[in-house]
Amino acid sequence: MNKELIAKQKKFLGLFFGSWALIVINWQVLWEIEYYLANFSTGYEMERGALIICIFALTIFQLWVIYKYILKK
């Protein structure tokens, strides 16, 4: 196979599995923050939809930064 094609496939697989890793890490971090705020704040309850939107928005931003500033070099 062509070395350039192999490099592109590695980049794609890295982005694919890296994006899932970021989603899992962001989910865990935001879940911990929500748990912390729920324990120390009376009446605090974050909507599940808002949490999911925050997780995916944060992941998309992180992937954009990785792609723009790291992978384009």
PQR file of N, CA, C, O and H, with PARSE charges and radii, in Angstrom:
ATOM      1  N   MET A   1       0.830  -1.186   0.000 -0.4000 1.5000
ATOM      2  CA  MET A   1       0.000   0.000   0.000 -0.0000 2.0000
ATOM      3  C   MET A   1       0.874   1.250   0.000  0.5500 1.7000
ATOM      4  O   MET A   1       2.039   1.224   0.396 -0.5500 1.4000
ATOM      5  N   ASN A   2       0.297   2.296  -0.437 -0.4000 1.5000
ATOM      6  CA  ASN A   2       0.976   3.579  -0.481 -0.0000 2.0000
ATOM      7  C   ASN A   2       1.170   4.118   0.943  0.5500 1.7000
ATOM      8  O   ASN A   2       0.248   4.051   1.757 -0.5500 1.4000
ATOM      9  H   ASN A   2      -0.649   2.317  -0.759  0.4000 1.0000
ATOM     10  N   LYS A   3       2.344   4.643   1.245 -0.4000 1.5000
ATOM     11  CA  LYS A   3       2.625   5.152   2.594 -0.0000 2.0000
ATOM     12  C   LYS A   3       1.743   6.344   2.943  0.5500 1.7000
ATOM     13  O   LYS A   3       1.368   6.526   4.102 -0.5500 1.4000
ATOM     14  H   LYS A   3       3.093   4.697   0.584  0.4000 1.0000
ATOM     15  N   GLU A   4       1.416   7.146   1.952 -0.4000 1.5000
ATOM     16  CA  GLU A   4       0.541   8.298   2.196 -0.0000 2.0000
ATOM     17  C   GLU A   4      -0.866   7.833   2.566  0.5500 1.7000
ATOM     18  O   GLU A   4      -1.501   8.415   3.445 -0.5500 1.4000
ATOM     19  H   GLU A   4       1.721   6.998   1.011  0.4000 1.0000
ATOM     20  N   LEU A   5      -1.347   6.800   1.907 -0.4000 1.5000
ATOM     21  CA  LEU A   5      -2.671   6.251   2.208 -0.0000 2.0000
ATOM     22  C   LEU A   5      -2.703   5.652   3.610  0.5500 1.7000
ATOM     23  O   LEU A   5      -3.677   5.823   4.343 -0.5500 1.4000
ATOM     24  H   LEU A   5      -0.830   6.327   1.193  0.4000 1.0000
ATOM     25  N   ILE A   6      -1.643   4.956   3.976 -0.4000 1.5000
ATOM     26  CA  ILE A   6      -1.562   4.383   5.321 -0.0000 2.0000
ATOM     27  C   ILE A   6      -1.544   5.491   6.372  0.5500 1.7000
ATOM     28  O   ILE A   6      -2.179   5.358   7.418 -0.5500 1.4000
ATOM     29  H   ILE A   6      -0.851   4.818   3.381  0.4000 1.0000
ATOM     30  N   ALA A   7      -0.830   6.575   6.109 -0.4000 1.5000
ATOM     31  CA  ALA A   7      -0.789   7.703   7.050 -0.0000 2.0000
ATOM     32  C   ALA A   7      -2.169   8.336   7.206  0.5500 1.7000
ATOM     33  O   ALA A   7      -2.560   8.707   8.313 -0.5500 1.4000
ATOM     34  H   ALA A   7      -0.314   6.683   5.260  0.4000 1.0000
ATOM     35  N   LYS A   8      -2.908   8.462   6.105 -0.4000 1.5000
ATOM     36  CA  LYS A   8      -4.264   9.019   6.178 -0.0000 2.0000
ATOM     37  C   LYS A   8      -5.191   8.101   6.968  0.5500 1.7000
ATOM     38  O   LYS A   8      -6.021   8.574   7.744 -0.5500 1.4000
ATOM     39  H   LYS A   8      -2.591   8.160   5.206  0.4000 1.0000
ATOM     40  N   GLN A   9      -5.052   6.789   6.774 -0.4000 1.5000
ATOM     41  CA  GLN A   9      -5.887   5.843   7.510 -0.0000 2.0000
ATOM     42  C   GLN A   9      -5.568   5.877   8.998  0.5500 1.7000
ATOM     43  O   GLN A   9      -6.474   5.792   9.827 -0.5500 1.4000
ATOM     44  H   GLN A   9      -4.377   6.405   6.144  0.4000 1.0000
ATOM     45  N   LYS A  10      -4.297   6.001   9.342 -0.4000 1.5000
ATOM     46  CA  LYS A  10      -3.920   6.109  10.753 -0.0000 2.0000
ATOM     47  C   LYS A  10      -4.487   7.380  11.373  0.5500 1.7000
ATOM     48  O   LYS A  10      -4.954   7.364  12.512 -0.5500 1.4000
ATOM     49  H   LYS A  10      -3.562   6.071   8.669  0.4000 1.0000
ATOM     50  N   LYS A  11      -4.447   8.482  10.623 -0.4000 1.5000
ATOM     51  CA  LYS A  11      -4.995   9.742  11.120 -0.0000 2.0000
ATOM     52  C   LYS A  11      -6.500   9.611  11.351  0.5500 1.7000
ATOM     53  O   LYS A  11      -7.019  10.077  12.366 -0.5500 1.4000
ATOM     54  H   LYS A  11      -4.068   8.494   9.698  0.4000 1.0000
ATOM     55  N   PHE A  12      -7.204   8.972  10.400 -0.4000 1.5000
ATOM     56  CA  PHE A  12      -8.645   8.787  10.544 -0.0000 2.0000
ATOM     57  C   PHE A  12      -8.966   7.913  11.750  0.5500 1.7000
ATOM     58  O   PHE A  12      -9.843   8.250  12.545 -0.5500 1.4000
ATOM     59  H   PHE A  12      -6.783   8.594   9.576  0.4000 1.0000
ATOM     60  N   LEU A  13      -8.260   6.790  11.892 -0.4000 1.5000
ATOM     61  CA  LEU A  13      -8.515   5.908  13.033 -0.0000 2.0000
ATOM     62  C   LEU A  13      -8.188   6.603  14.349  0.5500 1.7000
ATOM     63  O   LEU A  13      -8.887   6.408  15.343 -0.5500 1.4000
ATOM     64  H   LEU A  13      -7.548   6.516  11.246  0.4000 1.0000
ATOM     65  N   GLY A  14      -7.133   7.409  14.364 -0.4000 1.5000
ATOM     66  CA  GLY A  14      -6.801   8.166  15.566 -0.0000 2.0000
ATOM     67  C   GLY A  14      -7.886   9.161  15.932  0.5500 1.7000
ATOM     68  O   GLY A  14      -8.233   9.307  17.105 -0.5500 1.4000
ATOM     69  H   GLY A  14      -6.564   7.567  13.557  0.4000 1.0000
ATOM     70  N   LEU A  15      -8.423   9.846  14.929 -0.4000 1.5000
ATOM     71  CA  LEU A  15      -9.516  10.791  15.193 -0.0000 2.0000
ATOM     72  C   LEU A  15     -10.779  10.069  15.642  0.5500 1.7000
ATOM     73  O   LEU A  15     -11.484  10.544  16.533 -0.5500 1.4000
ATOM     74  H   LEU A  15      -8.141   9.727  13.977  0.4000 1.0000
ATOM     75  N   PHE A  16     -11.070   8.918  15.025 -0.4000 1.5000
ATOM     76  CA  PHE A  16     -12.284   8.177  15.369 -0.0000 2.0000
ATOM     77  C   PHE A  16     -12.231   7.682  16.811  0.5500 1.7000
ATOM     78  O   PHE A  16     -13.133   7.959  17.602 -0.5500 1.4000
ATOM     79  H   PHE A  16     -10.497   8.533  14.301  0.4000 1.0000
ATOM     80  N   PHE A  17     -11.176   6.951  17.147 -0.4000 1.5000
ATOM     81  CA  PHE A  17     -11.080   6.414  18.504 -0.0000 2.0000
ATOM     82  C   PHE A  17     -10.772   7.512  19.519  0.5500 1.7000
ATOM     83  O   PHE A  17     -11.197   7.424  20.671 -0.5500 1.4000
ATOM     84  H   PHE A  17     -10.444   6.725  16.504  0.4000 1.0000
ATOM     85  N   GLY A  18     -10.046   8.532  19.107 -0.4000 1.5000
ATOM     86  CA  GLY A  18      -9.786   9.660  19.992 -0.0000 2.0000
ATOM     87  C   GLY A  18     -11.046  10.432  20.335  0.5500 1.7000
ATOM     88  O   GLY A  18     -11.209  10.911  21.457 -0.5500 1.4000
ATOM     89  H   GLY A  18      -9.701   8.603  18.171  0.4000 1.0000
ATOM     90  N   SER A  19     -11.948  10.550  19.348 -0.4000 1.5000
ATOM     91  CA  SER A  19     -13.201  11.259  19.626 -0.0000 2.0000
ATOM     92  C   SER A  19     -14.043  10.495  20.636  0.5500 1.7000
ATOM     93  O   SER A  19     -14.659  11.102  21.513 -0.5500 1.4000
ATOM     94  H   SER A  19     -11.816  10.161  18.436  0.4000 1.0000
ATOM     95  N   TRP A  20     -14.078   9.179  20.527 -0.4000 1.5000
ATOM     96  CA  TRP A  20     -14.828   8.391  21.511 -0.0000 2.0000
ATOM     97  C   TRP A  20     -14.182   8.464  22.887  0.5500 1.7000
ATOM     98  O   TRP A  20     -14.876   8.509  23.902 -0.5500 1.4000
ATOM     99  H   TRP A  20     -13.578   8.686  19.815  0.4000 1.0000
ATOM    100  N   ALA A  21     -12.854   8.477  22.920 -0.4000 1.5000
ATOM    101  CA  ALA A  21     -12.163   8.619  24.204 -0.0000 2.0000
ATOM    102  C   ALA A  21     -12.476   9.977  24.830  0.5500 1.7000
ATOM    103  O   ALA A  21     -12.700  10.065  26.037 -0.5500 1.4000
ATOM    104  H   ALA A  21     -12.290   8.440  22.095  0.4000 1.0000
ATOM    105  N   LEU A  22     -12.494  11.037  24.016 -0.4000 1.5000
ATOM    106  CA  LEU A  22     -12.838  12.362  24.538 -0.0000 2.0000
ATOM    107  C   LEU A  22     -14.272  12.404  25.052  0.5500 1.7000
ATOM    108  O   LEU A  22     -14.541  13.020  26.083 -0.5500 1.4000
ATOM    109  H   LEU A  22     -12.312  10.965  23.035  0.4000 1.0000
ATOM    110  N   ILE A  23     -15.191  11.756  24.348 -0.4000 1.5000
ATOM    111  CA  ILE A  23     -16.583  11.728  24.804 -0.0000 2.0000
ATOM    112  C   ILE A  23     -16.677  11.057  26.165  0.5500 1.7000
ATOM    113  O   ILE A  23     -17.355  11.561  27.060 -0.5500 1.4000
ATOM    114  H   ILE A  23     -14.973  11.255  23.510  0.4000 1.0000
ATOM    115  N   VAL A  24     -16.003   9.926  26.329 -0.4000 1.5000
ATOM    116  CA  VAL A  24     -16.053   9.204  27.605 -0.0000 2.0000
ATOM    117  C   VAL A  24     -15.418  10.033  28.720  0.5500 1.7000
ATOM    118  O   VAL A  24     -15.962  10.115  29.822 -0.5500 1.4000
ATOM    119  H   VAL A  24     -15.452   9.516  25.602  0.4000 1.0000
ATOM    120  N   ILE A  25     -14.274  10.645  28.437 -0.4000 1.5000
ATOM    121  CA  ILE A  25     -13.598  11.463  29.455 -0.0000 2.0000
ATOM    122  C   ILE A  25     -14.446  12.683  29.815  0.5500 1.7000
ATOM    123  O   ILE A  25     -14.602  12.999  30.994 -0.5500 1.4000
ATOM    124  H   ILE A  25     -13.832  10.579  27.542  0.4000 1.0000
ATOM    125  N   ASN A  26     -14.991  13.370  28.814 -0.4000 1.5000
ATOM    126  CA  ASN A  26     -15.838  14.539  29.085 -0.0000 2.0000
ATOM    127  C   ASN A  26     -17.082  14.143  29.865  0.5500 1.7000
ATOM    128  O   ASN A  26     -17.504  14.860  30.772 -0.5500 1.4000
ATOM    129  H   ASN A  26     -14.863  13.114  27.856  0.4000 1.0000
ATOM    130  N   TRP A  27     -17.670  13.005  29.516 -0.4000 1.5000
ATOM    131  CA  TRP A  27     -18.857  12.524  30.225 -0.0000 2.0000
ATOM    132  C   TRP A  27     -18.528  12.312  31.701  0.5500 1.7000
ATOM    133  O   TRP A  27     -19.289  12.727  32.575 -0.5500 1.4000
ATOM    134  H   TRP A  27     -17.327  12.422  28.779  0.4000 1.0000
ATOM    135  N   GLN A  28     -17.397  11.668  31.976 -0.4000 1.5000
ATOM    136  CA  GLN A  28     -17.003  11.400  33.356 -0.0000 2.0000
ATOM    137  C   GLN A  28     -16.742  12.694  34.121  0.5500 1.7000
ATOM    138  O   GLN A  28     -17.181  12.839  35.261 -0.5500 1.4000
ATOM    139  H   GLN A  28     -16.779  11.332  31.266  0.4000 1.0000
ATOM    140  N   VAL A  29     -16.036  13.625  33.507 -0.4000 1.5000
ATOM    141  CA  VAL A  29     -15.717  14.889  34.179 -0.0000 2.0000
ATOM    142  C   VAL A  29     -16.988  15.682  34.470  0.5500 1.7000
ATOM    143  O   VAL A  29     -17.170  16.168  35.586 -0.5500 1.4000
ATOM    144  H   VAL A  29     -15.679  13.507  32.580  0.4000 1.0000
ATOM    145  N   LEU A  30     -17.860  15.815  33.488 -0.4000 1.5000
ATOM    146  CA  LEU A  30     -19.090  16.582  33.711 -0.0000 2.0000
ATOM    147  C   LEU A  30     -20.027  15.874  34.683  0.5500 1.7000
ATOM    148  O   LEU A  30     -20.754  16.531  35.428 -0.5500 1.4000
ATOM    149  H   LEU A  30     -17.712  15.419  32.581  0.4000 1.0000
ATOM    150  N   TRP A  31     -20.017  14.537  34.682 -0.4000 1.5000
ATOM    151  CA  TRP A  31     -20.833  13.809  35.646 -0.0000 2.0000
ATOM    152  C   TRP A  31     -20.315  14.060  37.058  0.5500 1.7000
ATOM    153  O   TRP A  31     -21.107  14.226  37.985 -0.5500 1.4000
ATOM    154  H   TRP A  31     -19.427  14.004  34.076  0.4000 1.0000
ATOM    155  N   GLU A  32     -18.983  14.090  37.234 -0.4000 1.5000
ATOM    156  CA  GLU A  32     -18.403  14.382  38.547 -0.0000 2.0000
ATOM    157  C   GLU A  32     -18.750  15.802  38.993  0.5500 1.7000
ATOM    158  O   GLU A  32     -19.066  16.026  40.162 -0.5500 1.4000
ATOM    159  H   GLU A  32     -18.340  13.954  36.480  0.4000 1.0000
ATOM    160  N   ILE A  33     -18.693  16.753  38.075 -0.4000 1.5000
ATOM    161  CA  ILE A  33     -19.050  18.136  38.409 -0.0000 2.0000
ATOM    162  C   ILE A  33     -20.517  18.218  38.812  0.5500 1.7000
ATOM    163  O   ILE A  33     -20.863  18.874  39.794 -0.5500 1.4000
ATOM    164  H   ILE A  33     -18.437  16.572  37.126  0.4000 1.0000
ATOM    165  N   GLU A  34     -21.374  17.550  38.050 -0.4000 1.5000
ATOM    166  CA  GLU A  34     -22.801  17.559  38.379 -0.0000 2.0000
ATOM    167  C   GLU A  34     -23.049  16.915  39.741  0.5500 1.7000
ATOM    168  O   GLU A  34     -23.850  17.420  40.527 -0.5500 1.4000
ATOM    169  H   GLU A  34     -21.094  17.017  37.252  0.4000 1.0000
ATOM    170  N   TYR A  35     -22.376  15.817  40.021 -0.4000 1.5000
ATOM    171  CA  TYR A  35     -22.520  15.134  41.308 -0.0000 2.0000
ATOM    172  C   TYR A  35     -22.050  16.034  42.451  0.5500 1.7000
ATOM    173  O   TYR A  35     -22.691  16.100  43.500 -0.5500 1.4000
ATOM    174  H   TYR A  35     -21.725  15.406  39.382  0.4000 1.0000
ATOM    175  N   TYR A  36     -20.935  16.721  42.243 -0.4000 1.5000
ATOM    176  CA  TYR A  36     -20.399  17.633  43.252 -0.0000 2.0000
ATOM    177  C   TYR A  36     -21.373  18.778  43.516  0.5500 1.7000
ATOM    178  O   TYR A  36     -21.646  19.110  44.669 -0.5500 1.4000
ATOM    179  H   TYR A  36     -20.414  16.667  41.391  0.4000 1.0000
ATOM    180  N   LEU A  37     -21.898  19.383  42.444 -0.4000 1.5000
ATOM    181  CA  LEU A  37     -22.822  20.500  42.617 -0.0000 2.0000
ATOM    182  C   LEU A  37     -24.135  20.058  43.251  0.5500 1.7000
ATOM    183  O   LEU A  37     -24.730  20.808  44.025 -0.5500 1.4000
ATOM    184  H   LEU A  37     -21.675  19.113  41.507  0.4000 1.0000
ATOM    185  N   ALA A  38     -24.590  18.858  42.935 -0.4000 1.5000
ATOM    186  CA  ALA A  38     -25.842  18.367  43.503 -0.0000 2.0000
ATOM    187  C   ALA A  38     -25.701  18.121  45.000  0.5500 1.7000
ATOM    188  O   ALA A  38     -26.670  18.286  45.741 -0.5500 1.4000
ATOM    189  H   ALA A  38     -24.106  18.249  42.307  0.4000 1.0000
ATOM    190  N   ASN A  39     -24.522  17.733  45.457 -0.4000 1.5000
ATOM    191  CA  ASN A  39     -24.317  17.473  46.882 -0.0000 2.0000
ATOM    192  C   ASN A  39     -24.190  18.748  47.702  0.5500 1.7000
ATOM    193  O   ASN A  39     -24.588  18.772  48.867 -0.5500 1.4000
ATOM    194  H   ASN A  39     -23.735  17.599  44.855  0.4000 1.0000
ATOM    195  N   PHE A  40     -23.646  19.801  47.119 -0.4000 1.5000
ATOM    196  CA  PHE A  40     -23.380  21.014  47.890 -0.0000 2.0000
ATOM    197  C   PHE A  40     -24.322  22.166  47.579  0.5500 1.7000
ATOM    198  O   PHE A  40     -24.175  23.257  48.129 -0.5500 1.4000
ATOM    199  H   PHE A  40     -23.323  19.781  46.173  0.4000 1.0000
ATOM    200  N   SER A  41     -25.264  21.936  46.723 -0.4000 1.5000
ATOM    201  CA  SER A  41     -26.189  22.999  46.372 -0.0000 2.0000
ATOM    202  C   SER A  41     -27.612  22.474  46.506  0.5500 1.7000
ATOM    203  O   SER A  41     -27.958  21.441  45.932 -0.5500 1.4000
ATOM    204  H   SER A  41     -25.384  21.049  46.276  0.4000 1.0000
ATOM    205  N   THR A  42     -28.419  23.179  47.254 -0.4000 1.5000
ATOM    206  CA  THR A  42     -29.800  22.748  47.394 -0.0000 2.0000
ATOM    207  C   THR A  42     -30.601  23.202  46.181  0.5500 1.7000
ATOM    208  O   THR A  42     -30.482  24.344  45.736 -0.5500 1.4000
ATOM    209  H   THR A  42     -28.138  24.018  47.720  0.4000 1.0000
ATOM    210  N   GLY A  43     -31.384  22.334  45.673 -0.4000 1.5000
ATOM    211  CA  GLY A  43     -32.232  22.669  44.541 -0.0000 2.0000
ATOM    212  C   GLY A  43     -31.525  22.635  43.202  0.5500 1.7000
ATOM    213  O   GLY A  43     -32.101  23.044  42.194 -0.5500 1.4000
ATOM    214  H   GLY A  43     -31.481  21.406  46.034  0.4000 1.0000
ATOM    215  N   TYR A  44     -30.293  22.158  43.166 -0.4000 1.5000
ATOM    216  CA  TYR A  44     -29.577  22.097  41.883 -0.0000 2.0000
ATOM    217  C   TYR A  44     -29.887  20.774  41.201  0.5500 1.7000
ATOM    218  O   TYR A  44     -29.725  19.698  41.777 -0.5500 1.4000
ATOM    219  H   TYR A  44     -29.825  21.825  43.985  0.4000 1.0000
ATOM    220  N   GLU A  45     -30.329  20.883  39.980 -0.4000 1.5000
ATOM    221  CA  GLU A  45     -30.535  19.682  39.173 -0.0000 2.0000
ATOM    222  C   GLU A  45     -30.344  20.066  37.715  0.5500 1.7000
ATOM    223  O   GLU A  45     -31.083  20.893  37.182 -0.5500 1.4000
ATOM    224  H   GLU A  45     -30.461  21.757  39.512  0.4000 1.0000
ATOM    225  N   MET A  46     -29.374  19.478  37.088 -0.4000 1.5000
ATOM    226  CA  MET A  46     -29.094  19.781  35.688 -0.0000 2.0000
ATOM    227  C   MET A  46     -29.919  18.856  34.810  0.5500 1.7000
ATOM    228  O   MET A  46     -30.023  17.657  35.073 -0.5500 1.4000
ATOM    229  H   MET A  46     -28.773  18.806  37.521  0.4000 1.0000
ATOM    230  N   GLU A  47     -30.489  19.411  33.790 -0.4000 1.5000
ATOM    231  CA  GLU A  47     -31.263  18.604  32.858 -0.0000 2.0000
ATOM    232  C   GLU A  47     -30.340  17.658  32.117  0.5500 1.7000
ATOM    233  O   GLU A  47     -29.216  18.024  31.776 -0.5500 1.4000
ATOM    234  H   GLU A  47     -30.405  20.385  33.577  0.4000 1.0000
ATOM    235  N   ARG A  48     -30.804  16.449  31.867 -0.4000 1.5000
ATOM    236  CA  ARG A  48     -29.993  15.461  31.159 -0.0000 2.0000
ATOM    237  C   ARG A  48     -29.675  15.925  29.741  0.5500 1.7000
ATOM    238  O   ARG A  48     -28.568  15.697  29.253 -0.5500 1.4000
ATOM    239  H   ARG A  48     -31.718  16.152  32.144  0.4000 1.0000
ATOM    240  N   GLY A  49     -30.611  16.560  29.087 -0.4000 1.5000
ATOM    241  CA  GLY A  49     -30.376  17.041  27.732 -0.0000 2.0000
ATOM    242  C   GLY A  49     -29.290  18.098  27.689  0.5500 1.7000
ATOM    243  O   GLY A  49     -28.472  18.118  26.770 -0.5500 1.4000
ATOM    244  H   GLY A  49     -31.510  16.745  29.483  0.4000 1.0000
ATOM    245  N   ALA A  50     -29.281  18.973  28.678 -0.4000 1.5000
ATOM    246  CA  ALA A  50     -28.252  20.013  28.736 -0.0000 2.0000
ATOM    247  C   ALA A  50     -26.879  19.397  28.965  0.5500 1.7000
ATOM    248  O   ALA A  50     -25.888  19.864  28.404 -0.5500 1.4000
ATOM    249  H   ALA A  50     -29.946  18.957  29.424  0.4000 1.0000
ATOM    250  N   LEU A  51     -26.814  18.361  29.779 -0.4000 1.5000
ATOM    251  CA  LEU A  51     -25.541  17.685  30.028 -0.0000 2.0000
ATOM    252  C   LEU A  51     -25.018  17.028  28.756  0.5500 1.7000
ATOM    253  O   LEU A  51     -23.827  17.114  28.458 -0.5500 1.4000
ATOM    254  H   LEU A  51     -27.619  17.981  30.235  0.4000 1.0000
ATOM    255  N   ILE A  52     -25.883  16.384  28.017 -0.4000 1.5000
ATOM    256  CA  ILE A  52     -25.480  15.724  26.774 -0.0000 2.0000
ATOM    257  C   ILE A  52     -25.015  16.750  25.747  0.5500 1.7000
ATOM    258  O   ILE A  52     -24.014  16.535  25.064 -0.5500 1.4000
ATOM    259  H   ILE A  52     -26.851  16.315  28.259  0.4000 1.0000
ATOM    260  N   ILE A  53     -25.732  17.858  25.635 -0.4000 1.5000
ATOM    261  CA  ILE A  53     -25.324  18.914  24.701 -0.0000 2.0000
ATOM    262  C   ILE A  53     -23.968  19.487  25.102  0.5500 1.7000
ATOM    263  O   ILE A  53     -23.125  19.731  24.239 -0.5500 1.4000
ATOM    264  H   ILE A  53     -26.546  18.033  26.190  0.4000 1.0000
ATOM    265  N   CYS A  54     -23.746  19.705  26.387 -0.4000 1.5000
ATOM    266  CA  CYS A  54     -22.453  20.211  26.855 -0.0000 2.0000
ATOM    267  C   CYS A  54     -21.328  19.236  26.528  0.5500 1.7000
ATOM    268  O   CYS A  54     -20.249  19.650  26.104 -0.5500 1.4000
ATOM    269  H   CYS A  54     -24.431  19.507  27.088  0.4000 1.0000
ATOM    270  N   ILE A  55     -21.574  17.956  26.722 -0.4000 1.5000
ATOM    271  CA  ILE A  55     -20.545  16.949  26.451 -0.0000 2.0000
ATOM    272  C   ILE A  55     -20.165  16.948  24.983  0.5500 1.7000
ATOM    273  O   ILE A  55     -18.980  16.984  24.652 -0.5500 1.4000
ATOM    274  H   ILE A  55     -22.450  17.619  27.066  0.4000 1.0000
ATOM    275  N   PHE A  56     -21.152  16.907  24.096 -0.4000 1.5000
ATOM    276  CA  PHE A  56     -20.839  16.847  22.676 -0.0000 2.0000
ATOM    277  C   PHE A  56     -20.280  18.171  22.158  0.5500 1.7000
ATOM    278  O   PHE A  56     -19.429  18.167  21.269 -0.5500 1.4000
ATOM    279  H   PHE A  56     -22.115  16.878  24.365  0.4000 1.0000
ATOM    280  N   ALA A  57     -20.737  19.296  22.692 -0.4000 1.5000
ATOM    281  CA  ALA A  57     -20.177  20.586  22.277 -0.0000 2.0000
ATOM    282  C   ALA A  57     -18.716  20.698  22.704  0.5500 1.7000
ATOM    283  O   ALA A  57     -17.877  21.164  21.933 -0.5500 1.4000
ATOM    284  H   ALA A  57     -21.428  19.299  23.415  0.4000 1.0000
ATOM    285  N   LEU A  58     -18.414  20.279  23.911 -0.4000 1.5000
ATOM    286  CA  LEU A  58     -17.035  20.298  24.388 -0.0000 2.0000
ATOM    287  C   LEU A  58     -16.158  19.360  23.565  0.5500 1.7000
ATOM    288  O   LEU A  58     -15.021  19.701  23.241 -0.5500 1.4000
ATOM    289  H   LEU A  58     -19.096  19.900  24.537  0.4000 1.0000
ATOM    290  N   THR A  59     -16.670  18.194  23.229 -0.4000 1.5000
ATOM    291  CA  THR A  59     -15.912  17.233  22.421 -0.0000 2.0000
ATOM    292  C   THR A  59     -15.656  17.771  21.024  0.5500 1.7000
ATOM    293  O   THR A  59     -14.548  17.634  20.505 -0.5500 1.4000
ATOM    294  H   THR A  59     -17.594  17.916  23.492  0.4000 1.0000
ATOM    295  N   ILE A  60     -16.651  18.377  20.409 -0.4000 1.5000
ATOM    296  CA  ILE A  60     -16.473  18.948  19.069 -0.0000 2.0000
ATOM    297  C   ILE A  60     -15.433  20.062  19.108  0.5500 1.7000
ATOM    298  O   ILE A  60     -14.589  20.152  18.217 -0.5500 1.4000
ATOM    299  H   ILE A  60     -17.551  18.489  20.830  0.4000 1.0000
ATOM    300  N   PHE A  61     -15.487  20.907  20.130 -0.4000 1.5000
ATOM    301  CA  PHE A  61     -14.492  21.971  20.257 -0.0000 2.0000
ATOM    302  C   PHE A  61     -13.092  21.396  20.423  0.5500 1.7000
ATOM    303  O   PHE A  61     -12.148  21.873  19.793 -0.5500 1.4000
ATOM    304  H   PHE A  61     -16.173  20.834  20.854  0.4000 1.0000
ATOM    305  N   GLN A  62     -12.949  20.376  21.265 -0.4000 1.5000
ATOM    306  CA  GLN A  62     -11.641  19.762  21.478 -0.0000 2.0000
ATOM    307  C   GLN A  62     -11.119  19.121  20.201  0.5500 1.7000
ATOM    308  O   GLN A  62      -9.933  19.241  19.894 -0.5500 1.4000
ATOM    309  H   GLN A  62     -13.716  19.989  21.777  0.4000 1.0000
ATOM    310  N   LEU A  63     -11.979  18.444  19.455 -0.4000 1.5000
ATOM    311  CA  LEU A  63     -11.555  17.831  18.193 -0.0000 2.0000
ATOM    312  C   LEU A  63     -11.159  18.891  17.174  0.5500 1.7000
ATOM    313  O   LEU A  63     -10.213  18.694  16.412 -0.5500 1.4000
ATOM    314  H   LEU A  63     -12.942  18.346  19.704  0.4000 1.0000
ATOM    315  N   TRP A  64     -11.865  20.001  17.153 -0.4000 1.5000
ATOM    316  CA  TRP A  64     -11.517  21.088  16.241 -0.0000 2.0000
ATOM    317  C   TRP A  64     -10.131  21.639  16.563  0.5500 1.7000
ATOM    318  O   TRP A  64      -9.323  21.874  15.664 -0.5500 1.4000
ATOM    319  H   TRP A  64     -12.634  20.161  17.773  0.4000 1.0000
ATOM    320  N   VAL A  65      -9.864  21.842  17.852 -0.4000 1.5000
ATOM    321  CA  VAL A  65      -8.552  22.348  18.258 -0.0000 2.0000
ATOM    322  C   VAL A  65      -7.458  21.344  17.895  0.5500 1.7000
ATOM    323  O   VAL A  65      -6.408  21.734  17.385 -0.5500 1.4000
ATOM    324  H   VAL A  65     -10.520  21.651  18.582  0.4000 1.0000
ATOM    325  N   ILE A  66      -7.693  20.075  18.148 -0.4000 1.5000
ATOM    326  CA  ILE A  66      -6.707  19.044  17.809 -0.0000 2.0000
ATOM    327  C   ILE A  66      -6.456  19.024  16.311  0.5500 1.7000
ATOM    328  O   ILE A  66      -5.306  18.983  15.876 -0.5500 1.4000
ATOM    329  H   ILE A  66      -8.546  19.759  18.562  0.4000 1.0000
ATOM    330  N   TYR A  67      -7.504  19.052  15.531 -0.4000 1.5000
ATOM    331  CA  TYR A  67      -7.344  18.975  14.082 -0.0000 2.0000
ATOM    332  C   TYR A  67      -6.677  20.228  13.527  0.5500 1.7000
ATOM    333  O   TYR A  67      -5.813  20.140  12.654 -0.5500 1.4000
ATOM    334  H   TYR A  67      -8.439  19.086  15.884  0.4000 1.0000
ATOM    335  N   LYS A  68      -7.073  21.387  14.031 -0.4000 1.5000
ATOM    336  CA  LYS A  68      -6.554  22.647  13.493 -0.0000 2.0000
ATOM    337  C   LYS A  68      -5.102  22.891  13.879  0.5500 1.7000
ATOM    338  O   LYS A  68      -4.296  23.285  13.036 -0.5500 1.4000
ATOM    339  H   LYS A  68      -7.774  21.458  14.740  0.4000 1.0000
ATOM    340  N   TYR A  69      -4.767  22.666  15.124 -0.4000 1.5000
ATOM    341  CA  TYR A  69      -3.451  23.074  15.604 -0.0000 2.0000
ATOM    342  C   TYR A  69      -2.432  21.936  15.709  0.5500 1.7000
ATOM    343  O   TYR A  69      -1.230  22.199  15.710 -0.5500 1.4000
ATOM    344  H   TYR A  69      -5.423  22.347  15.809  0.4000 1.0000
ATOM    345  N   ILE A  70      -2.874  20.696  15.796 -0.4000 1.5000
ATOM    346  CA  ILE A  70      -1.921  19.599  15.963 -0.0000 2.0000
ATOM    347  C   ILE A  70      -1.762  18.790  14.683  0.5500 1.7000
ATOM    348  O   ILE A  70      -0.637  18.529  14.258 -0.5500 1.4000
ATOM    349  H   ILE A  70      -3.851  20.482  15.795  0.4000 1.0000
ATOM    350  N   LEU A  71      -2.850  18.395  14.071 -0.4000 1.5000
ATOM    351  CA  LEU A  71      -2.764  17.505  12.916 -0.0000 2.0000
ATOM    352  C   LEU A  71      -2.417  18.227  11.624  0.5500 1.7000
ATOM    353  O   LEU A  71      -2.008  17.574  10.664 -0.5500 1.4000
ATOM    354  H   LEU A  71      -3.764  18.607  14.417  0.4000 1.0000
ATOM    355  N   LYS A  72      -2.562  19.529  11.559 -0.4000 1.5000
ATOM    356  CA  LYS A  72      -2.267  20.265  10.335 -0.0000 2.0000
ATOM    357  C   LYS A  72      -0.783  20.597  10.179  0.5500 1.7000
ATOM    358  O   LYS A  72      -0.381  21.137   9.149 -0.5500 1.4000
ATOM    359  H   LYS A  72      -2.894  20.059  12.339  0.4000 1.0000
ATOM    360  N   LYS A  73       0.026  20.287  11.171 -0.4000 1.5000
ATOM    361  CA  LYS A  73       1.459  20.616  11.093 -0.0000 2.0000
ATOM    362  C   LYS A  73       2.168  19.697  10.138  0.5500 1.7000
ATOM    363  O   LYS A  73       3.377  19.823   9.943 -0.5500 1.4000
ATOM    364  H   LYS A  73      -0.301  19.848  12.008  0.4000 1.0000
TER
END
